[in-house]
Amino acid sequence: MEITVILSQENDTLPKAELLARLKTLEICPDILNEYPGVVELEVDCDKEKVMELGLHLGYTHEILLTIDKTTPDDLSESIEKISWKDIIDDTFKVRVKRMGNGEVDKDKIERNIGGYIKQDCQMPVSLDNAAHTIKLVYTNPKTVTNEFKEERVVGYNKVIITKLLIEQDKRHFFDNKPHKRPYFHPGSMSPKLALCMVNLAHVKEGDIVLDPFCGTGGILIEAGEFNTTLIASDLEKCMYEGTKLNLAHEGFTDFKVYWEDVRKLEIDETVDAVAMDPPYGISTTLGGEDTKKLYTEALIAIEKHLKDDGHICMASPHYIDMNEVVKNTPLKILEQHAIRMHKSLTRIITVLAKK
Ligand SMILES: C[S@@+](CC[C@H](N)C(=O)[O-])C[C@H]1O[C@@H](n2cnc3c(N)ncnc32)[C@H](O)[C@@H]1O
């Protein structure tokens, strides 16, 4: 089946990388048909149920849509009339225009006109508040003009993808899971969205054993737990060890174990499928001024011993640490890297590693 995925545009590479990692974890083989800013068109070799599963746990994917047809803004009405809407809509529905960029589109008029036509064709009522189906017209492939100063401006679109909404991100999840709402909070807690993305980049799937050896308040494992996994946490600080226990239990998880250990001498009973971690950076009191790079190398050497042969590690680090240097003397290799600009003086690098 053909799907259109609407990605967050807050980062250039992470949203697509997360989507591809999750597809791989679910053993869905995608063919990338087209890509535009914030939009990926895919052919996938699976059924709707599996696509719904795909959409359930993604940090940087906003919507997954079933592709019905593709056309141009000029040919939209003609294309809409060729579709047998009775086969697609069996209950209340609404039509929504989604603009990917700043091109001008008369949204209200298009929604009204296309909605009117579809209503006649499928004989189903429109419901703006509680529609069972949402038909989304995705305006993409921006049409640009360049002015005399060589500045580009989006004026319209070259393409409209006619789709039906399959699944959209539940924004409440990230809102409800904000770190300060947990029983134990510490300012260094990672945002739930990035934590989930890292869990996906570590290829976590249902039934896995997942380790965060720098667990802090447990933010990464709280996201990993949503996949019905066994959670293994560890931290050097007693308060973090206690705090993570409190936070994981508060989320309703029971299948977890928390250790109070220095990662460099990590001793856990489990061999894990995946590791997602956010080690400290800079000269913090916790590090006691010790060289961050050295800590990272020693941590990776210790963690690798507890990782299954086909396991993945996803780790965050600051831009001023050369991860190639860190990894050089470990039995690990870098698979991919992504950058997230946090503020003027800090960019976080997200690195995915596997055994050599
Ligand atoms: C950036 S914080 C992790 C935040 C966490 N991801 C969260 O959401 O709360 C880094 C953590 O690493 C821990 N840490 C520092 N050095 C460590 C070491 N050598 N072994 C294990 N944990 C260590 C710190 O106590 C701190 O809790």
The ligand as a Gaussian input file, in Angstrom:
#p B3LYP/6-31G(d) Opt

LIG

0 1
 C       22.401000      14.042000      31.374000
 S       22.014000      13.058000      32.747000
 C       20.851000      11.901000      32.124000
 C       19.464000      12.446000      32.078000
 C       18.414000      11.422000      31.743000
 N       18.440000      11.043000      30.347000
 C       17.034000      11.908000      32.117000
 O       16.112000      11.980000      31.270000
 O       16.846000      12.244000      33.299000
 C       23.465000      12.091000      32.961000
 C       23.432000      11.138000      34.128000
 O       24.637000      10.379000      34.132000
 C       25.005000      10.095000      35.470000
 N       26.437000       9.745000      35.489000
 C       27.509000      10.580000      35.436000
 N       28.660000       9.855000      35.449000
 C       28.304000       8.557000      35.510000
 C       29.016000       7.352000      35.549000
 N       30.350000       7.332000      35.527000
 N       28.336000       6.182000      35.600000
 C       26.977000       6.185000      35.616000
 N       26.239000       7.321000      35.596000
 C       26.893000       8.479000      35.553000
 C       24.622000      11.352000      36.224000
 O       24.416000      11.054000      37.592000
 C       23.360000      11.795000      35.502000
 O       22.223000      11.307000      36.177000

